[in-house]
Amino acid sequence: MTNEEQYIQERLGRKNSFRVPEGYFDSLAAEVMSRLPEQCCQAEAGAAVQLEQPRQSRLVRMRPWLYAAACLFVALFTATVYFVAPDAASQQVAATTTISTTTTTTATAQDDYVDEVADYVMADNMDIYACLASDN
């Protein structure tokens, strides 16, 4: 316990100094009911109190459908980008470029190029053999 708490206990003691006026809880329910507006107060008829729910806007009601449409759009876009094969014209251009570059280079220059690529990729002979074997 801190010094402040000890000082307060010495001055006031352990008794509860807060009191409720006499008969406060006896008339509390009647007091609260009298302050409610008339349209909400239908307890005397025995009916349950029903509050009118606010009407939702069209956008709020359509929100789950909009979320589903957005997810479908993203899925279709992703599938289109990743799974559609390139057309034949671009494959033919790539093949022609590869053939023309390989025929103009000499065997020595081509071996140097392969060595540079292998050093850049940090591949050793076993990695190269494994790559060639997996293509067959």
URBEL-V872460 format. One record per backbone hydrogen bond with DSSP energy under -0.5 kcal/mol. CO is the residue of the C=O (numbers start at 1). NH is the residue of the N-H. E is the energy in kcal/mol with one decimal. If there is no record, write none. Layout:
BEGIN
[[CO	NH	E] [CO	NH	E]]
END
This chain:
BEGIN
[[2	6	-1.9] [3	7	-2.3] [4	8	-2.2] [5	9	-2.3] [6	10	-2.1] [7	11	-1.9] [8	12	-2.9] [8	13	-0.6] [9	13	-1.5] [15	17	-0.6] [21	24	-1.6] [23	27	-1.2] [27	31	-1.9] [28	32	-2.4] [29	33	-2.3] [30	34	-1.8] [31	35	-1.0] [32	35	-0.6] [32	36	-0.7] [33	36	-0.6] [37	40	-0.6] [37	41	-0.9] [38	41	-0.6] [40	42	-1.2] [42	45	-0.8] [42	47	-0.9] [43	46	-1.0] [49	51	-0.5] [57	61	-1.8] [58	62	-1.9] [59	63	-0.6] [60	63	-0.6] [62	66	-2.2] [63	67	-2.3] [64	68	-2.2] [65	69	-2.3] [66	70	-2.3] [67	71	-2.2] [68	72	-2.3] [69	73	-2.4] [70	74	-2.3] [71	75	-2.3] [72	76	-2.6] [73	77	-2.5] [74	78	-2.4] [75	79	-2.4] [76	80	-2.4] [77	81	-2.2] [78	82	-2.4] [79	83	-2.4] [80	84	-1.0] [87	91	-1.3] [88	92	-2.2] [89	93	-2.0] [90	94	-1.9] [91	95	-2.2] [92	96	-2.4] [93	97	-2.2] [94	98	-2.1] [95	99	-2.4] [96	100	-2.4] [97	101	-1.9] [98	102	-1.9] [99	103	-1.8] [100	104	-1.0] [101	105	-0.9] [106	110	-2.1] [107	111	-2.0] [108	112	-2.1] [109	113	-2.1] [110	114	-2.2] [111	115	-2.2] [112	116	-2.3] [113	117	-2.4] [114	118	-2.4] [115	119	-2.4] [116	120	-2.5] [117	121	-2.5] [118	122	-1.0] [118	123	-2.3] [124	128	-1.9] [125	129	-2.7] [126	130	-2.3] [127	131	-2.0] [128	132	-2.4] [129	133	-2.4] [130	134	-1.6] [131	135	-0.9] [132	136	-0.6] [133	136	-0.5]]
END
